[in-house]
Amino acid sequence: MSEKPAGRLVYECVKCGAKVTVDELELRGGGVKCTFCGYRVLKKIRPPVVKRVAAK
Ligand SMILES: [Zn+2]
C-alpha cells in the first residue's frame, strides 16, 4: 500500500462550487481544473473532518 496521507486535500471550484479531490486532479494529469465545468480557479478547502464536539 502506498497511500499518501497528504493526498486528502480537496479543492472547491469558485465558479460552480464542485468539490474536486487531489486524487482526481492527479488522475487527470495533475493540473488544477474543475472536473465539472473546467474552470481553473479552485480554492483549497479542508475535507470534512468528523470531530466530536462536546456540547455543554
Ligand atoms: Zn467548476
N, CA, C, O and the ligand as a Tripos MOL2 file, in Angstrom:
@<TRIPOS>MOLECULE
protein
  225   223    57     0     0
PROTEIN
NO_CHARGES

@<TRIPOS>ATOM
      1 N           0.8420   -1.2020    0.0000 N.3       1 MET1
      2 CA          0.0000    0.0000    0.0000 C.3       1 MET1
      3 C           0.8780    1.2540    0.0000 C.2       1 MET1
      4 O           1.8220    1.3500    0.7840 O.2       1 MET1
      5 N           0.5800    2.1850   -0.8500 N.am      2 SER2
      6 CA          1.3470    3.4310   -0.9000 C.3       2 SER2
      7 C           0.3950    4.6180   -0.8220 C.2       2 SER2
      8 O           0.3780    5.4870   -1.6930 O.2       2 SER2
      9 N          -0.3660    4.6260    0.2100 N.am      3 GLU3
     10 CA         -1.3500    5.6960    0.3510 C.3       3 GLU3
     11 C          -0.6960    6.9170    0.9820 C.2       3 GLU3
     12 O          -0.0570    6.8290    2.0310 O.2       3 GLU3
     13 N          -0.8650    8.0390    0.3300 N.am      4 LYS4
     14 CA         -0.2420    9.2560    0.8280 C.3       4 LYS4
     15 C          -1.1780    9.9820    1.7920 C.2       4 LYS4
     16 O          -2.3120   10.3070    1.4400 O.2       4 LYS4
     17 N          -0.7140   10.2250    2.9630 N.am      5 PRO5
     18 CA         -1.5590   10.9170    3.9420 C.3       5 PRO5
     19 C          -1.8610   12.3540    3.5310 C.2       5 PRO5
     20 O          -2.8680   12.9260    3.9480 O.2       5 PRO5
     21 N          -0.9840   12.9370    2.7120 N.am      6 ALA6
     22 CA         -1.1790   14.3340    2.3150 C.3       6 ALA6
     23 C          -2.1300   14.4590    1.1330 C.2       6 ALA6
     24 O          -2.4660   15.5650    0.7080 O.2       6 ALA6
     25 N          -2.5580   13.3240    0.6100 N.am      7 GLY7
     26 CA         -3.4010   13.3640   -0.5830 C.3       7 GLY7
     27 C          -4.8780   13.5410   -0.2970 C.2       7 GLY7
     28 O          -5.7240   13.2500   -1.1430 O.2       7 GLY7
     29 N          -5.1800   14.0120    0.8860 N.am      8 ARG8
     30 CA         -6.5970   14.1470    1.2360 C.3       8 ARG8
     31 C          -7.1040   15.5690    1.0270 C.2       8 ARG8
     32 O          -8.2050   15.9170    1.4540 O.2       8 ARG8
     33 N          -6.2890   16.3820    0.3660 N.am      9 LEU9
     34 CA         -6.6830   17.7540    0.1340 C.3       9 LEU9
     35 C          -7.8370   17.8190   -0.8770 C.2       9 LEU9
     36 O          -7.9060   17.0360   -1.8240 O.2       9 LEU9
     37 N          -8.7120   18.7510   -0.6490 N.am     10 VAL10
     38 CA         -9.8600   18.9170   -1.5390 C.3      10 VAL10
     39 C          -9.9140   20.3550   -2.0270 C.2      10 VAL10
     40 O          -9.6890   21.2960   -1.2660 O.2      10 VAL10
     41 N         -10.2150   20.5030   -3.2980 N.am     11 TYR11
     42 CA        -10.3800   21.8290   -3.8710 C.3      11 TYR11
     43 C         -11.8570   22.0750   -4.1420 C.2      11 TYR11
     44 O         -12.6330   21.1520   -4.3910 O.2      11 TYR11
     45 N         -12.2160   23.3530   -4.0850 N.am     12 GLU12
     46 CA        -13.5810   23.7190   -4.4370 C.3      12 GLU12
     47 C         -13.5350   24.7160   -5.5780 C.2      12 GLU12
     48 O         -12.8310   25.7240   -5.5120 O.2      12 GLU12
     49 N         -14.2810   24.4300   -6.6100 N.am     13 CYS13
     50 CA        -14.3410   25.3210   -7.7600 C.3      13 CYS13
     51 C         -15.0450   26.6160   -7.3490 C.2      13 CYS13
     52 O         -16.1270   26.5920   -6.7610 O.2      13 CYS13
     53 N         -14.4080   27.7460   -7.6700 N.am     14 VAL14
     54 CA        -15.0100   29.0160   -7.2580 C.3      14 VAL14
     55 C         -16.1680   29.4010   -8.1800 C.2      14 VAL14
     56 O         -16.9120   30.3410   -7.9000 O.2      14 VAL14
     57 N         -16.3050   28.6770   -9.2590 N.am     15 LYS15
     58 CA        -17.3510   29.0070  -10.2240 C.3      15 LYS15
     59 C         -18.6240   28.2040   -9.9760 C.2      15 LYS15
     60 O         -19.7110   28.7690   -9.8480 O.2      15 LYS15
     61 N         -18.4780   26.8750   -9.9090 N.am     16 CYS16
     62 CA        -19.6750   26.0390   -9.7670 C.3      16 CYS16
     63 C         -19.7660   25.4040   -8.3890 C.2      16 CYS16
     64 O         -20.7820   24.8040   -8.0390 O.2      16 CYS16
     65 N         -18.6910   25.5390   -7.6040 N.am     17 GLY17
     66 CA        -18.7500   25.0310   -6.2360 C.3      17 GLY17
     67 C         -18.5300   23.5380   -6.1100 C.2      17 GLY17
     68 O         -18.7390   22.9670   -5.0400 O.2      17 GLY17
     69 N         -18.1080   22.8990   -7.1920 N.am     18 ALA18
     70 CA        -17.8850   21.4590   -7.1400 C.3      18 ALA18
     71 C         -16.6530   21.1510   -6.2990 C.2      18 ALA18
     72 O         -15.6710   21.8940   -6.3160 O.2      18 ALA18
     73 N         -16.7190   20.0580   -5.5730 N.am     19 LYS19
     74 CA        -15.5780   19.6100   -4.7830 C.3      19 LYS19
     75 C         -14.7460   18.6450   -5.6180 C.2      19 LYS19
     76 O         -15.2600   17.6630   -6.1530 O.2      19 LYS19
     77 N         -13.4630   18.9380   -5.7200 N.am     20 VAL20
     78 CA        -12.5680   18.0860   -6.5010 C.3      20 VAL20
     79 C         -11.4110   17.6560   -5.6130 C.2      20 VAL20
     80 O         -10.7300   18.4910   -5.0170 O.2      20 VAL20
     81 N         -11.1950   16.3670   -5.5310 N.am     21 THR21
     82 CA        -10.1010   15.8870   -4.6970 C.3      21 THR21
     83 C          -8.7890   15.9140   -5.4670 C.2      21 THR21
     84 O          -8.7730   15.8780   -6.6980 O.2      21 THR21
     85 N          -7.6940   15.9780   -4.7250 N.am     22 VAL22
     86 CA         -6.3720   15.9640   -5.3360 C.3      22 VAL22
     87 C          -6.1660   14.6790   -6.1320 C.2      22 VAL22
     88 O          -5.5070   14.6820   -7.1710 O.2      22 VAL22
     89 N          -6.7270   13.5950   -5.6430 N.am     23 ASP23
     90 CA         -6.6090   12.3250   -6.3540 C.3      23 ASP23
     91 C          -7.2050   12.4190   -7.7530 C.2      23 ASP23
     92 O          -6.6350   11.9020   -8.7140 O.2      23 ASP23
     93 N          -8.3440   13.0760   -7.8630 N.am     24 GLU24
     94 CA         -8.9770   13.2230   -9.1720 C.3      24 GLU24
     95 C          -8.1230   14.0780  -10.0960 C.2      24 GLU24
     96 O          -7.9930   13.7950  -11.2870 O.2      24 GLU24
     97 N          -7.5420   15.1300   -9.5250 N.am     25 LEU25
     98 CA         -6.6900   16.0080  -10.3270 C.3      25 LEU25
     99 C          -5.4630   15.2610  -10.8320 C.2      25 LEU25
    100 O          -5.0430   15.4420  -11.9750 O.2      25 LEU25
    101 N          -4.8910   14.4230   -9.9770 N.am     26 GLU26
    102 CA         -3.7030   13.6710  -10.3810 C.3      26 GLU26
    103 C          -4.0380   12.6680  -11.4790 C.2      26 GLU26
    104 O          -3.2300   12.4120  -12.3720 O.2      26 GLU26
    105 N          -5.2290   12.1100  -11.3990 N.am     27 LEU27
    106 CA         -5.6470   11.1730  -12.4370 C.3      27 LEU27
    107 C          -5.7840   11.8770  -13.7790 C.2      27 LEU27
    108 O          -5.6450   11.2630  -14.8370 O.2      27 LEU27
    109 N          -6.0600   13.1730  -13.7180 N.am     28 ARG28
    110 CA         -6.2560   13.9380  -14.9540 C.3      28 ARG28
    111 C          -5.0030   14.6890  -15.3610 C.2      28 ARG28
    112 O          -5.0670   15.6030  -16.1840 O.2      28 ARG28
    113 N          -3.8680   14.3160  -14.7950 N.am     29 GLY29
    114 CA         -2.6200   14.9140  -15.2320 C.3      29 GLY29
    115 C          -1.9920   15.8620  -14.2340 C.2      29 GLY29
    116 O          -0.9090   16.3920  -14.4820 O.2      29 GLY29
    117 N          -2.6500   16.0840  -13.1100 N.am     30 GLY30
    118 CA         -2.0470   16.8920  -12.0580 C.3      30 GLY30
    119 C          -2.3700   18.3710  -12.1380 C.2      30 GLY30
    120 O          -1.9730   19.1400  -11.2630 O.2      30 GLY30
    121 N          -3.0870   18.7820  -13.1800 N.am     31 GLY31
    122 CA         -3.4370   20.1960  -13.2870 C.3      31 GLY31
    123 C          -4.6230   20.5340  -12.4060 C.2      31 GLY31
    124 O          -5.4990   19.7020  -12.1700 O.2      31 GLY31
    125 N          -4.6400   21.7740  -11.9220 N.am     32 VAL32
    126 CA         -5.7720   22.2040  -11.0900 C.3      32 VAL32
    127 C          -6.8770   22.7020  -12.0030 C.2      32 VAL32
    128 O          -6.7880   23.7760  -12.5980 O.2      32 VAL32
    129 N          -7.9140   21.8950  -12.0970 N.am     33 LYS33
    130 CA         -9.0020   22.2310  -13.0020 C.3      33 LYS33
    131 C         -10.2700   21.5350  -12.5300 C.2      33 LYS33
    132 O         -10.2550   20.3630  -12.1510 O.2      33 LYS33
    133 N         -11.3520   22.2740  -12.5620 N.am     34 CYS34
    134 CA        -12.6220   21.7050  -12.1330 C.3      34 CYS34
    135 C         -13.0080   20.5550  -13.0550 C.2      34 CYS34
    136 O         -12.9630   20.6790  -14.2790 O.2      34 CYS34
    137 N         -13.3880   19.4360  -12.4460 N.am     35 THR35
    138 CA        -13.7440   18.2730  -13.2560 C.3      35 THR35
    139 C         -15.1650   18.3720  -13.7900 C.2      35 THR35
    140 O         -15.5880   17.5500  -14.6020 O.2      35 THR35
    141 N         -15.9070   19.3920  -13.3270 N.am     36 PHE36
    142 CA        -17.2930   19.5310  -13.7620 C.3      36 PHE36
    143 C         -17.4330   20.5740  -14.8570 C.2      36 PHE36
    144 O         -17.9920   20.2940  -15.9180 O.2      36 PHE36
    145 N         -16.9250   21.7850  -14.6030 N.am     37 CYS37
    146 CA        -17.1120   22.8630  -15.5670 C.3      37 CYS37
    147 C         -15.8220   23.2410  -16.2670 C.2      37 CYS37
    148 O         -15.8480   23.9960  -17.2400 O.2      37 CYS37
    149 N         -14.6810   22.7290  -15.7890 N.am     38 GLY38
    150 CA        -13.4250   23.0080  -16.4580 C.3      38 GLY38
    151 C         -12.7600   24.3070  -16.0170 C.2      38 GLY38
    152 O         -11.7100   24.6800  -16.5390 O.2      38 GLY38
    153 N         -13.3660   24.9880  -15.0640 N.am     39 TYR39
    154 CA        -12.7960   26.2400  -14.5780 C.3      39 TYR39
    155 C         -11.4740   25.9740  -13.8610 C.2      39 TYR39
    156 O         -11.3050   24.9490  -13.2000 O.2      39 TYR39
    157 N         -10.5420   26.9130  -14.0050 N.am     40 ARG40
    158 CA         -9.1980   26.6420  -13.4770 C.3      40 ARG40
    159 C          -8.9050   27.3180  -12.1470 C.2      40 ARG40
    160 O          -7.8030   27.1920  -11.6140 O.2      40 ARG40
    161 N          -9.8570   28.0150  -11.6250 N.am     41 VAL41
    162 CA         -9.6300   28.6690  -10.3390 C.3      41 VAL41
    163 C         -10.3380   27.8840   -9.2460 C.2      41 VAL41
    164 O         -11.5580   27.9400   -9.0900 O.2      41 VAL41
    165 N          -9.5240   27.1500   -8.4980 N.am     42 LEU42
    166 CA        -10.0580   26.3620   -7.4040 C.3      42 LEU42
    167 C          -9.4100   26.8180   -6.1140 C.2      42 LEU42
    168 O          -8.2460   27.2180   -6.1030 O.2      42 LEU42
    169 N         -10.1440   26.7600   -5.0550 N.am     43 LYS43
    170 CA         -9.5630   27.1080   -3.7680 C.3      43 LYS43
    171 C          -9.4460   25.8560   -2.9040 C.2      43 LYS43
    172 O         -10.2760   24.9490   -2.9580 O.2      43 LYS43
    173 N          -8.3940   25.8470   -2.1170 N.am     44 LYS44
    174 CA         -8.1750   24.6940   -1.2460 C.3      44 LYS44
    175 C          -9.1360   24.7470   -0.0710 C.2      44 LYS44
    176 O          -9.3090   25.7820    0.5720 O.2      44 LYS44
    177 N          -9.7350   23.6420    0.1820 N.am     45 ILE45
    178 CA        -10.5710   23.5390    1.3760 C.3      45 ILE45
    179 C         -10.1660   22.2820    2.1240 C.2      45 ILE45
    180 O          -9.5360   21.3780    1.5740 O.2      45 ILE45
    181 N         -10.5420   22.2510    3.3820 N.am     46 ARG46
    182 CA        -10.2470   21.0500    4.1440 C.3      46 ARG46
    183 C         -11.3970   20.0790    3.9950 C.2      46 ARG46
    184 O         -12.5620   20.4740    4.0590 O.2      46 ARG46
    185 N         -11.0800   18.8150    3.7980 N.am     47 PRO47
    186 CA        -12.1510   17.8320    3.7550 C.3      47 PRO47
    187 C         -12.8570   17.7950    5.0950 C.2      47 PRO47
    188 O         -12.2410   18.0180    6.1370 O.2      47 PRO47
    189 N         -14.1350   17.5150    5.0660 N.am     48 PRO48
    190 CA        -14.8810   17.4790    6.3130 C.3      48 PRO48
    191 C         -14.3060   16.4830    7.2960 C.2      48 PRO48
    192 O         -14.1550   15.3000    6.9930 O.2      48 PRO48
    193 N         -13.9940   16.9720    8.4580 N.am     49 VAL49
    194 CA        -13.4060   16.1130    9.4760 C.3      49 VAL49
    195 C         -14.4750   15.7670   10.4920 C.2      49 VAL49
    196 O         -15.1540   16.6340   11.0420 O.2      49 VAL49
    197 N         -14.5980   14.5020   10.7150 N.am     50 VAL50
    198 CA        -15.5760   14.0760   11.7150 C.3      50 VAL50
    199 C         -14.9840   14.2930   13.0980 C.2      50 VAL50
    200 O         -14.0760   13.5870   13.5370 O.2      50 VAL50
    201 N         -15.5230   15.2770   13.7500 N.am     51 LYS51
    202 CA        -14.9780   15.6160   15.0680 C.3      51 LYS51
    203 C         -16.1190   15.7390   16.0770 C.2      51 LYS51
    204 O         -17.1390   16.3810   15.8280 O.2      51 LYS51
    205 N         -15.9140   15.1340   17.1610 N.am     52 ARG52
    206 CA        -16.9560   15.1470   18.1770 C.3      52 ARG52
    207 C         -16.7920   16.3950   19.0370 C.2      52 ARG52
    208 O         -15.7490   16.6040   19.6580 O.2      52 ARG52
    209 N         -17.8090   17.1980   19.0620 N.am     53 VAL53
    210 CA        -17.7560   18.4130   19.8540 C.3      53 VAL53
    211 C         -18.5720   18.2400   21.1280 C.2      53 VAL53
    212 O         -19.7450   17.8680   21.1100 O.2      53 VAL53
    213 N         -17.9220   18.5180   22.1870 N.am     54 ALA54
    214 CA        -18.6190   18.3860   23.4610 C.3      54 ALA54
    215 C         -19.6170   19.5150   23.6630 C.2      54 ALA54
    216 O         -19.2460   20.6860   23.7420 O.2      54 ALA54
    217 N         -20.8720   19.1480   23.7430 N.am     55 ALA55
    218 CA        -21.9120   20.1530   23.9510 C.3      55 ALA55
    219 C         -22.1310   20.3610   25.4380 C.2      55 ALA55
    220 O         -22.2830   19.4150   26.2110 O.2      55 ALA55
    221 N         -22.1400   21.6110   25.8020 N.am     56 LYS56
    222 CA        -22.3230   21.8780   27.2290 C.3      56 LYS56
    223 C         -23.8150   21.8280   27.6070 C.2      56 LYS56
    224 O         -24.1650   22.0300   28.7700 O.2      56 LYS56
    225 ZN        -16.4920   24.1380  -11.6620 Zn       57 ZN57
@<TRIPOS>BOND
     1     1     2 1
     2     2     3 1
     3     3     4 2
     4     3     5 am
     5     5     6 1
     6     6     7 1
     7     7     8 2
     8     7     9 am
     9     9    10 1
    10    10    11 1
    11    11    12 2
    12    11    13 am
    13    13    14 1
    14    14    15 1
    15    15    16 2
    16    15    17 am
    17    17    18 1
    18    18    19 1
    19    19    20 2
    20    19    21 am
    21    21    22 1
    22    22    23 1
    23    23    24 2
    24    23    25 am
    25    25    26 1
    26    26    27 1
    27    27    28 2
    28    27    29 am
    29    29    30 1
    30    30    31 1
    31    31    32 2
    32    31    33 am
    33    33    34 1
    34    34    35 1
    35    35    36 2
    36    35    37 am
    37    37    38 1
    38    38    39 1
    39    39    40 2
    40    39    41 am
    41    41    42 1
    42    42    43 1
    43    43    44 2
    44    43    45 am
    45    45    46 1
    46    46    47 1
    47    47    48 2
    48    47    49 am
    49    49    50 1
    50    50    51 1
    51    51    52 2
    52    51    53 am
    53    53    54 1
    54    54    55 1
    55    55    56 2
    56    55    57 am
    57    57    58 1
    58    58    59 1
    59    59    60 2
    60    59    61 am
    61    61    62 1
    62    62    63 1
    63    63    64 2
    64    63    65 am
    65    65    66 1
    66    66    67 1
    67    67    68 2
    68    67    69 am
    69    69    70 1
    70    70    71 1
    71    71    72 2
    72    71    73 am
    73    73    74 1
    74    74    75 1
    75    75    76 2
    76    75    77 am
    77    77    78 1
    78    78    79 1
    79    79    80 2
    80    79    81 am
    81    81    82 1
    82    82    83 1
    83    83    84 2
    84    83    85 am
    85    85    86 1
    86    86    87 1
    87    87    88 2
    88    87    89 am
    89    89    90 1
    90    90    91 1
    91    91    92 2
    92    91    93 am
    93    93    94 1
    94    94    95 1
    95    95    96 2
    96    95    97 am
    97    97    98 1
    98    98    99 1
    99    99   100 2
   100    99   101 am
   101   101   102 1
   102   102   103 1
   103   103   104 2
   104   103   105 am
   105   105   106 1
   106   106   107 1
   107   107   108 2
   108   107   109 am
   109   109   110 1
   110   110   111 1
   111   111   112 2
   112   111   113 am
   113   113   114 1
   114   114   115 1
   115   115   116 2
   116   115   117 am
   117   117   118 1
   118   118   119 1
   119   119   120 2
   120   119   121 am
   121   121   122 1
   122   122   123 1
   123   123   124 2
   124   123   125 am
   125   125   126 1
   126   126   127 1
   127   127   128 2
   128   127   129 am
   129   129   130 1
   130   130   131 1
   131   131   132 2
   132   131   133 am
   133   133   134 1
   134   134   135 1
   135   135   136 2
   136   135   137 am
   137   137   138 1
   138   138   139 1
   139   139   140 2
   140   139   141 am
   141   141   142 1
   142   142   143 1
   143   143   144 2
   144   143   145 am
   145   145   146 1
   146   146   147 1
   147   147   148 2
   148   147   149 am
   149   149   150 1
   150   150   151 1
   151   151   152 2
   152   151   153 am
   153   153   154 1
   154   154   155 1
   155   155   156 2
   156   155   157 am
   157   157   158 1
   158   158   159 1
   159   159   160 2
   160   159   161 am
   161   161   162 1
   162   162   163 1
   163   163   164 2
   164   163   165 am
   165   165   166 1
   166   166   167 1
   167   167   168 2
   168   167   169 am
   169   169   170 1
   170   170   171 1
   171   171   172 2
   172   171   173 am
   173   173   174 1
   174   174   175 1
   175   175   176 2
   176   175   177 am
   177   177   178 1
   178   178   179 1
   179   179   180 2
   180   179   181 am
   181   181   182 1
   182   182   183 1
   183   183   184 2
   184   183   185 am
   185   185   186 1
   186   186   187 1
   187   187   188 2
   188   187   189 am
   189   189   190 1
   190   190   191 1
   191   191   192 2
   192   191   193 am
   193   193   194 1
   194   194   195 1
   195   195   196 2
   196   195   197 am
   197   197   198 1
   198   198   199 1
   199   199   200 2
   200   199   201 am
   201   201   202 1
   202   202   203 1
   203   203   204 2
   204   203   205 am
   205   205   206 1
   206   206   207 1
   207   207   208 2
   208   207   209 am
   209   209   210 1
   210   210   211 1
   211   211   212 2
   212   211   213 am
   213   213   214 1
   214   214   215 1
   215   215   216 2
   216   215   217 am
   217   217   218 1
   218   218   219 1
   219   219   220 2
   220   219   221 am
   221   221   222 1
   222   222   223 1
   223   223   224 2
@<TRIPOS>SUBSTRUCTURE
     1 MET1         2 RESIDUE 1 A MET
     2 SER2         6 RESIDUE 1 A SER
     3 GLU3        10 RESIDUE 1 A GLU
     4 LYS4        14 RESIDUE 1 A LYS
     5 PRO5        18 RESIDUE 1 A PRO
     6 ALA6        22 RESIDUE 1 A ALA
     7 GLY7        26 RESIDUE 1 A GLY
     8 ARG8        30 RESIDUE 1 A ARG
     9 LEU9        34 RESIDUE 1 A LEU
    10 VAL10       38 RESIDUE 1 A VAL
    11 TYR11       42 RESIDUE 1 A TYR
    12 GLU12       46 RESIDUE 1 A GLU
    13 CYS13       50 RESIDUE 1 A CYS
    14 VAL14       54 RESIDUE 1 A VAL
    15 LYS15       58 RESIDUE 1 A LYS
    16 CYS16       62 RESIDUE 1 A CYS
    17 GLY17       66 RESIDUE 1 A GLY
    18 ALA18       70 RESIDUE 1 A ALA
    19 LYS19       74 RESIDUE 1 A LYS
    20 VAL20       78 RESIDUE 1 A VAL
    21 THR21       82 RESIDUE 1 A THR
    22 VAL22       86 RESIDUE 1 A VAL
    23 ASP23       90 RESIDUE 1 A ASP
    24 GLU24       94 RESIDUE 1 A GLU
    25 LEU25       98 RESIDUE 1 A LEU
    26 GLU26      102 RESIDUE 1 A GLU
    27 LEU27      106 RESIDUE 1 A LEU
    28 ARG28      110 RESIDUE 1 A ARG
    29 GLY29      114 RESIDUE 1 A GLY
    30 GLY30      118 RESIDUE 1 A GLY
    31 GLY31      122 RESIDUE 1 A GLY
    32 VAL32      126 RESIDUE 1 A VAL
    33 LYS33      130 RESIDUE 1 A LYS
    34 CYS34      134 RESIDUE 1 A CYS
    35 THR35      138 RESIDUE 1 A THR
    36 PHE36      142 RESIDUE 1 A PHE
    37 CYS37      146 RESIDUE 1 A CYS
    38 GLY38      150 RESIDUE 1 A GLY
    39 TYR39      154 RESIDUE 1 A TYR
    40 ARG40      158 RESIDUE 1 A ARG
    41 VAL41      162 RESIDUE 1 A VAL
    42 LEU42      166 RESIDUE 1 A LEU
    43 LYS43      170 RESIDUE 1 A LYS
    44 LYS44      174 RESIDUE 1 A LYS
    45 ILE45      178 RESIDUE 1 A ILE
    46 ARG46      182 RESIDUE 1 A ARG
    47 PRO47      186 RESIDUE 1 A PRO
    48 PRO48      190 RESIDUE 1 A PRO
    49 VAL49      194 RESIDUE 1 A VAL
    50 VAL50      198 RESIDUE 1 A VAL
    51 LYS51      202 RESIDUE 1 A LYS
    52 ARG52      206 RESIDUE 1 A ARG
    53 VAL53      210 RESIDUE 1 A VAL
    54 ALA54      214 RESIDUE 1 A ALA
    55 ALA55      218 RESIDUE 1 A ALA
    56 LYS56      222 RESIDUE 1 A LYS
    57 ZN57       225 GROUP 0 **** ****
